[in-house]
Amino acid sequence: MTVVGPGILDAELRARRTRVTTRLVFTDEVTFHEEGSIELGAGNILRFRSLERGTLERAGTGGARHGTSVLRVESGEGRYEGAKGRITSNFVLSPDGAVDDEQVAVIFIDREEE
């Protein structure tokens, strides 16, 4: 994660052929709004933003923080053109800035496959 200003964090996560780029803008110490994209290789991209405020709270005494957010899929490119749906994100931010993120997505594409 990169701090880009007071209350603003940018993050880029990579796993296999997937890249998640996101910006969290904090409204106070524990709540934030989020927007970004998920690139699933070969120009296939989902764009999202917060459906409601996310939270990032202390996860115990070790310094880790636990975060959750519900995201609205607003658009897509490539095979995800016309995509709409929801993504839930459940993540842990370690004291050294590493992020472990698990996401569940329900995506609808309003077009016929070629």
N, C-alpha and C positions, 0 to 999 in steps of 0.2 A: 504494500500500500504506500502511496505517496501523498503527503500533505501538500495541497496546492494553495491553501489559504485558511484563514480561521474557519473551522467547522466544515472544511471541504476535503474529502479524500478521493483519490483516484486509485483504482485497482485494475490489474490485468492478471488473469488466471489462465493457465494453459494445461490441457490434459489431452493426450492423444492428438487428434486433429482438430480439437475444439479450442477456441479462444474466447474468453469472456472479458469484456472491457466495461467497467462500470464507474460511475461517480456517485458518491454518497455526500449529500449536503445535510449537515446536522442542524436541527432546529433547537436542540438543547443537548444536554450531556448524553442522553440515551435514545433519542428519536431522530430519524433521518428520512429524507426522500431520496430515491435512487432512480437513475436512468442509465441505459447503456445498450450493449448489443452482445449477441452470442453468434460467433462465426463458426459454422459447422463444415468448413472446407469447401473448396471449389465455388466460392461466391454465394454460398447458402448462408443467409444471415437473418436473425430475428432481432428486432429492436423492441425494447421494453422500457417501461417507467413504473414507478410505484403506484399501486392501486390505493394504498393507505400508508400511513407512517410505518416505517420499520423500526425495530428496536435493537440496541446493542448494549447489553448489560454485563456486569461482572459475573463470571461463572464459578466463583469460589475464591479460595485464598491464593491460588497460584499465579494470578495475574492475567489469565485468559479471559476473553469476553465472548459471550454467546449472542449471536444475532439472528434475527428472523425478518423476512419481508415477503409480501405478496405483491407480485408484479403483473402488470397488464401487458400482453404482447400487442403492440400497436401496428406493426408492419413487418414485412419481410422482403427478402430478395432471393433470386434464384428459385429453388424448388419451394421456398417459403413465401413467395409472392402472394399477397392477399391473406396472410396469416393473422389470426386473432386468437386470443386465449389467455391463460393464466400460467404463471410460474410461481412456485413457492420455493423460497431459499432459506435454508437453515445452516448457519455457518459458525465456525469458531475462529476467532482472531487470537493468535498466540502473542505473548509479550514481545517476541522478536519481530512481529509484523506478518508472520506466515498466516495464510488463510486456508482453512479446510472447509469447503462449501459443498453441500448436497442440495440438489435441485430436483423438483418434480414438476413436469410441465404437461398441460393439456392444451393442445394446439389444434385449431380448426383452420382449414385452408379452403377458401371459397372459390375453387376452380377445379376443372377436371385435369387429372394427370395426363401428360402427353405420352 
